Amino acid sequence: MCQQISEGTRWAKCGHFQRHMVVAILDCNSQRCTKSVYHPSNCRLPTCVNIFNTEIQRDVDRVDEYCFACRAAQARAAGVRLT
């Protein structure tokens, strides 16, 4: 399966990745992958793969903090209301 190559921020304390943009597609060169340039445009086989494989994540910056979702979850667990 083809893969997206994404650039973004890595949140160091939780390890989550926040994608900023997809910069490229790594082609798997398979005729059975609908994302590949080698897949025939007239193919109608239901057995062809129609999704990307796990994305390749490139860190363009690192933040020594928890991501927004993890901070919100921590606040909810502590009973703090965010406004």
Secondary structure, 3 states (H helix, E strand, C coil): CCEEEEEEEEECCCCCEEEEEEEEEECCCCCCECCCCCCCCCCCCCCCECCCCCCEEEEEEEECCCCHHHHHHHHHHHCCCCC
